[in-house]
Amino acid sequence: MNRFQANIHGWLLLLPAAVLLVAFTHFPAVATLWQSFFSTGKPNRPAVFVGLENYRTLIEDDVFWQSLWNNVWYAVGTIPVSIALALVMALAVNRGLRGRAFLRMAYFTPTVLPMIAVANIWLFFFTPQYGLLEQATGLFGLPSHNWLGSPSTALVCVIAVAVWKEAGFFMIFYLAALQQIPPVYAEAAAVEGAGRWYYFRRIVFPLLMPTTLFVLVNAVINSFRLVDHIFVMTRGGPDNASSLVLFYLYEVGFKFWDTAYAAALTMVLLAALASIAIAQFALLEKRTHYR
C-alpha cells in the first residue's frame, strides 16, 4: 500500500465519525447562527431577515443580563469549590485506608444519580418548616426560612446542589491521575526530608496540571449548561434570582416560542464558552507539564 492509498484508507475510517460530527455539531451551529439573523416565523407570517435586531434586543434585555450575572456568581461558587473538594477526596481515597472502596463509591454516587432525581431529593432538604435543613436549624432555635423562595438564598442552594453532584465526578479524574504518579517520587522526597505539603505543592500538583486543565474546562462548561435543577427547584425564581443563561434560553425557545431570539442567545453563549476555553488554554498551557 503506497502513501496515497494509506491516506485514503485513513480518511475512510474517519468518515463515519466525521459525518456524525458535521451532522449533529457543525451544521446545527451554522444553522443556529443563520436563524439568529431572522425573525421568528409564525403560521401567518413567515420569517424575514432582520440582521442584528435579535442581538440588539439581547443587549437591551434586563432578564438576560440578570441571568448572565447569576451565571457568573454560580460559576464562581461552583468551580473552585467543586475542584478543590474533588482533589481533597481523591487524595483521601488514594491512600491505603480501610473501607477505601466504600468511600470511593460514596463520593461517586451523586454523579450517577439522574439530575431530576437529585433536584427532587434536595427539594425535601430545603422545604420550609418540614425540610431536613429546617429541622437542623430548628435545633438551634433559628427561625424558619424559605430557602428556595428567598432571593438571597435561592442561588446559593442551587450552588450547593451542583457542588454535591459534580465533586465526585471530578474526583475520578484526579484519582486516576494520582495513581499514575510513580511511588518513587514520594520515596525520593522522603529521603530528602521533604514534608507532605512540600511534596504535594512541588511534585504532585504540577503533575496534576493536565488533569486540572481538563477538569477546569469541563467545570466551566457545566456551569453554563444547567437547566434541570433550576427547572425542578426554582424555575428561575424568585424574581429571576436563580435564573441562569441556559434556563432563560430554554424559556425563550420552548415557553415563549421565540426561536430566533433563542438562536441569538445560543450564539452568544457559544461565543462566551469558546472565549473562556481559549483563555484557559492560553493561560494554563505554559504551566502544564505533560509526562
Secondary structure, 3 states (H helix, E strand, C coil): CCHHHHHHHHHHHHHHHHHHHHHHHHHHHHHHHHHCCECCCECCECCCECCCHHHHHHHCCHHHHHHHHHHHHHHHHHHHHHHHHHHHHHHHHCCCCCCHHHHHHHHHHHHHCCHHHHHHHHHHHHCCCCCHHHHHHHCCCCCCCCCCCCCCCHHHHHHHHHHHHHHHHHHHHHHHHHCCCCHHHHHHHHHCCCCHHHHHHHHHHHHCHHHHHHHHHHHHHHHCCCCHHHHHHCCCCCCCCCCCHHHHHHHHHHHCCCHHHHHHHHHHHHHHHHHHHHHHHHHHHHHCCCC
